[in-house]
Amino acid sequence: MVGSIAAGALPAAAVPSVPSVPATDREIAFTVDGTVTYGTLHLPAHRRGRQMPAVLLLPGSGPTDRNGDQPPALTPHTLAKLAEALGRDGAVSLRFDKYGTGRTGLGAYAEHPETIDYPAFVRQADAAYRLLASQPEVDRRAVRLIGHSEGALTALQVAVTAESRAAGVGLLQPLAQRFLDVLARQLHDQLAAAVAAGQLSRQEQRTVGHAVDRAIADLRAHRPPDTTGMPPALAALFQALGGPNQRYVETIDALDPASVALRLPPRTPALLTCGTIDQQIPCHTTTRLATALERAHTHGPGRIVLSGVAHDLTDPANPDVLAPATLDAVHRFMRHGVR
């Protein structure tokens, strides 16, 4: 207040101008478990010396890189677009190439990729969270996590165990059930759609559906999945899940997202979104997770249903940009709890 009064008493020409720093992307690297992880720190335009809120962005499943892409086939730029939107809101963001993607690659796991498990990804994200909080431009009391799809579970895991309490956790179209339960539902939905399109008979649907359930049970019993009766592509999927990816699958499937959410510190600001046309994570599958957030006494905005929004957070009529409903939900989340 004293500084404001003094400045107001001076002639306009005598008030020193505050230098402005333009928006920029800074390449960043950190080491965890013997692997150098590479990422992008996005800094919005800001006054020099100002400390800003920040967000760690966590990608979905599979080989999804720091930008939310699986090149060359899938390049929606989901996380890159989120970083730009957060920057317009005045927030720093960090996104990184998780194991098996981008410049990071498999790192220390390259010689034995079958040994990587889900906790390794959580440790990688936790190291990124601590690095983000340590940046000179960041207000370490205002660091949040936003995870998309499978990344939402990682965001929950980090928020539960972080030594420096997270200022909020955003779950965008999240993995809301156990990993193999989600996979089984998606496959059964695809079988039903194939029947509706005349591509499968009801008997073929039952046969393949039983094979899917049997293979899921095998994976959970630590047995090689029986792929008898499956189409070749589906058999190859389960052989990969029970082969080089077995350790990862078993360790992530052991986690129930709702149970993890119950461990969040009380009063943590939380956002959960679901899209009405999201075929991968339908809204009804997020109800138990939304209830868990309430039982954990988190604060709003809570669950927000995004009308006409798909899994990649866009409106299919305009897929080159994030849907306005998505941007509004993220903006509400970033403003919640701000003093």
Buried (B, 14 or more C-beta within 10 A) or exposed (E): EEEEEEEEEEEEEEEEEEEEBEEEEEEBEBEBBEBEBBBBBBBBEBEEEEBBBBBBBBBBBEBBBBBBBBEEEBEBBBBBBBBBBBBEBEBBBBBBBBBBBBBBBBBBBEEEBEEBBBBBBBBBBBBBBBBBBEBEBBBBEBBBBBBBBBBBBBBBBBBBEBEEEBBBBBBBBBBBBBBBBBBBBBBBEBBEEBBEEEEBEEEBBEBBBEBBEBBBBBBBEEEEBBBEBBEEEBBEBBBEBBEBBBBBBBBBBEBBBBEBBBEBBEEBBBBBBBBEBBEBBBBEBBBBBBBBBEEBEBBBBBBBBBEBBBBBBBBEEEEEBBBEBBBEBBBBBBEBBEE
